[in-house]
């Protein structure tokens, strides 16, 4: 079990304990607030945000992302992908395209669970045809669009970028070559339903469909799709600057690339 998973499990157990022991929950909450007034907790600024003046950092818990949507119970907390790992994975993906004679300029990039839009901006460093972020939380999409407004003030390899509020189960796949990106956006139940929702479109699809899955906790569900092919899998280390401010551990990110069509 990774350091990230240990911390998330510990936090969930702590919340559960306080919910079931309300007699001490209030005093604990008061004590935490008092401690923070005396010893403020300053969340470190992520190097990406410091360099570009963005707001993509932080670990945003599910409780702060309530939407009332039926699928929100399956959502994971927001935490942005590390740029060094993402850029390395993208370069590896582009190298595999070159070997297959597929131009990256024909691909639409879709970030499933785009959060505050960090990956959308990072993806624009590559000459993709179009970049789309899909996110259930309106609050996170608002943050993403505010970031994108600033990001668009500078030229990038791909200028067609958008973030939209959408249910992943209802989001139609782009018709042309597509790379789907996931950074462990939801729990196994919703992941299984999402994979199932893809299969009718896959039956008649002729354009390439790749899935880059970082921190692939539920990859067995993806690997079970008929005809799926694992192209490569590796662990990618963060750079030192990112590791020094990480809120969830600095272990290398495991990344898997699948071809579904």
C-alpha positions in Angstrom: 0.0 0.0 0.0 1.4 3.4 -1.0 1.9 6.3 1.4 -0.9 8.2 -0.4 -3.4 5.4 0.3 -2.3 5.1 3.9 -2.9 8.8 4.5 -6.3 8.7 2.8 -7.4 5.6 4.8 -6.2 7.2 8.1 -8.1 10.4 7.3 -11.3 8.5 6.5 -11.0 6.4 9.7 -10.5 9.6 11.7 -13.6 11.2 10.2 -15.6 8.0 10.8 -14.5 7.9 14.4 -15.6 11.5 15.1 -18.9 10.9 13.4 -19.6 8.0 15.7 -18.3 9.7 18.8 -20.1 13.0 18.7 -19.4 13.7 22.4 -15.8 14.4 21.6 -16.1 15.6 18.0 -17.0 19.1 19.0 -14.2 19.6 21.5 -11.7 18.1 19.0 -12.9 20.5 16.4 -12.6 23.5 18.7 -9.1 22.4 19.7 -8.0 22.0 16.1 -9.3 25.5 15.2 -7.5 27.0 18.3 -4.3 25.2 17.4 -4.5 26.6 13.8 -4.9 30.1 15.1 -1.8 29.7 17.3 0.1 27.7 14.7 -1.3 28.4 11.3 -1.1 25.6 8.7 0.4 27.0 5.6 -0.2 24.8 2.6 3.0 24.9 0.4 2.6 26.5 -3.0 3.1 24.0 -5.8 6.0 24.8 -8.1 3.6 24.9 -11.1 1.5 27.5 -9.4 4.5 29.5 -8.3 5.9 29.6 -11.8 2.7 30.4 -13.7 0.6 32.2 -11.1 -2.1 29.6 -11.1 -4.4 28.0 -8.5 -4.2 24.3 -9.0 -2.8 23.1 -5.7 -4.3 21.7 -2.5 -6.0 18.5 -1.4 -9.7 19.2 -1.7 -11.8 16.7 0.2 -15.0 15.3 -1.2 -17.0 17.0 1.6 -16.1 20.3 0.1 -17.2 19.3 -3.4 -20.9 18.4 -2.8 -23.0 18.7 -5.9 -26.1 16.8 -5.0 -25.4 14.5 -8.0 -26.1 10.8 -7.7 -22.5 9.9 -8.5 -20.8 12.3 -6.1 -20.5 9.5 -3.5 -18.1 7.7 -5.8 -15.9 10.8 -6.4 -12.3 11.0 -5.0 -10.8 14.0 -3.4 -9.1 16.5 -5.7 -5.3 16.5 -5.9 -3.6 17.6 -9.1 -1.3 15.4 -11.1 2.4 16.1 -10.8 3.7 17.9 -13.9 7.0 16.0 -14.0 5.3 12.6 -14.1 2.6 13.8 -16.5 5.1 15.3 -19.0 7.3 12.1 -18.9 4.2 9.9 -19.6 3.1 12.2 -22.4 6.5 12.0 -24.1 6.5 8.3 -23.8 3.0 8.2 -25.3 4.1 10.5 -28.2 7.1 8.2 -28.9 4.8 5.2 -29.2 2.6 7.2 -31.7 5.6 8.0 -33.8 6.5 4.3 -34.0 2.9 3.5 -35.1 2.8 6.4 -37.7 -0.1 8.2 -35.8 0.3 12.0 -35.7 -0.3 13.5 -32.3 -1.9 16.5 -34.0 -5.0 14.4 -34.8 -5.7 13.4 -31.1 -8.2 15.0 -28.8 -7.1 14.8 -25.2 -9.8 14.3 -22.5 -9.1 14.6 -18.8 -11.7 12.6 -16.9 -12.0 14.4 -13.6 -10.0 17.5 -14.6 -10.4 19.3 -11.2 -8.7 22.7 -11.3 -7.3 22.2 -14.8 -3.6 21.6 -14.1 -3.4 18.7 -16.6 -5.4 20.6 -19.2 -2.7 23.3 -19.1 0.1 20.8 -19.1 -1.4 19.0 -22.1 -1.5 22.2 -24.1 2.4 22.1 -24.1 1.9 19.2 -26.7 0.6 19.7 -30.2 -2.7 18.0 -29.7 -5.8 18.9 -31.8 -8.0 19.7 -28.8 -8.1 19.4 -25.0 -11.3 18.8 -23.0 -11.7 18.6 -19.2 -14.7 16.7 -17.8 -15.5 17.4 -14.1 -18.6 16.7 -11.9 -17.9 19.6 -9.5 -19.0 23.1 -10.7 -16.7 24.6 -8.1 -13.6 22.9 -9.5 -14.6 23.8 -13.1 -14.9 27.4 -12.0 -11.4 27.2 -10.7 -10.2 25.5 -13.9 -11.8 28.1 -16.1 -10.2 31.0 -14.1 -6.9 29.3 -14.5 -7.4 28.8 -18.2 -8.2 32.5 -18.7 -4.8 33.3 -17.4 -3.1 30.5 -19.2 -4.5 31.6 -22.6 -2.7 34.9 -22.4 0.4 33.0 -23.6 0.8 31.0 -26.7 0.9 27.2 -26.4 1.2 24.2 -28.7 -2.5 23.5 -28.4 -4.9 26.5 -28.1 -8.2 24.6 -28.1 -8.8 24.0 -24.4 -12.0 23.8 -22.4 -13.3 22.5 -19.0 -16.9 21.6 -18.6 -19.3 20.3 -15.9 -20.4 16.9 -17.0 -21.3 13.4 -15.8 -18.6 11.0 -17.1 -21.3 8.4 -17.8 -23.1 10.9 -20.2 -20.0 12.4 -21.8 -19.8 11.2 -25.5 -16.4 10.1 -26.7 -14.9 12.3 -29.5 -15.2 10.7 -32.9 -11.6 11.1 -33.9 -8.4 9.7 -32.3 -8.6 10.3 -28.6 -6.4 10.0 -25.5 -8.3 9.7 -22.2 -6.5 10.6 -19.1 -7.4 9.5 -15.6 -5.7 10.2 -12.3 -7.8 7.9 -10.1 -10.9 10.1 -10.4 -13.5 7.8 -8.8 -14.2 4.7 -6.8 -14.5 1.2 -8.3 -18.3 1.1 -8.6 -18.4 4.2 -10.8 -15.3 3.1 -12.7 -16.9 -0.2 -13.6 -20.1 1.6 -14.8 -17.9 4.0 -16.8 -16.0 1.2 -18.5 -19.3 -0.5 -19.2 -20.7 2.7 -20.8 -17.8 2.8 -23.2 -18.4 -0.6 -24.7 -21.3 0.1 -27.1 -19.2 2.9 -28.8 -16.1 0.7 -28.9 -18.0 -2.0 -30.9 -18.2 0.3 -34.0 -15.3 2.6 -33.4 -12.5 2.9 -36.0 -10.5 5.8 -34.6 -7.7 5.1 -32.1 -8.8 5.3 -28.4 -6.0 5.3 -25.8 -6.3 5.5 -22.0 -3.5 6.9 -19.9 -4.2 5.8 -16.3 -2.1 7.3 -13.6 -2.2 5.7 -10.1 -4.3 2.9 -11.6 -6.1 1.5 -8.6 -8.9 0.0 -10.7 -7.0 -1.1 -13.7 -8.2 -4.6 -13.5 -11.6 -3.3 -14.6 -10.1 -1.6 -17.6 -7.9 -4.6 -18.5 -11.1 -6.8 -18.6 -12.6 -4.8 -21.6 -12.7 -7.1 -24.6 -9.9 -6.4 -27.0 -8.0 -4.0 -24.7 -4.2 -3.9 -25.1 -1.7 -2.8 -22.5 0.9 -0.8 -24.4 3.2 0.0 -21.6 3.4 0.4 -17.8 6.0 2.1 -15.7 6.7 4.0 -12.5 7.7 7.6 -12.9 9.4 9.6 -10.2 8.5 13.2 -9.3 11.1 15.9 -9.5 12.6 17.1 -6.2 10.7 20.4 -6.1 7.3 18.7 -6.5 8.2 16.0 -4.0 9.2 18.6 -1.4 5.7 20.1 -1.3 3.6 17.0 -1.8 0.7 16.6 0.6 0.2 12.9 -0.1 3.6 11.4 -0.4 6.4 11.4 -3.0 6.4 7.8 -4.2 6.8 7.4 -8.0 3.6 7.4 -9.9 2.6 4.2 -11.6 1.2 4.8 -15.1 -0.4 2.4 -17.5 -1.2 3.1 -21.2 -4.0 1.1 -22.8 -5.3 0.9 -26.3 -9.1 0.3 -26.5 -9.5 0.8 -30.2 
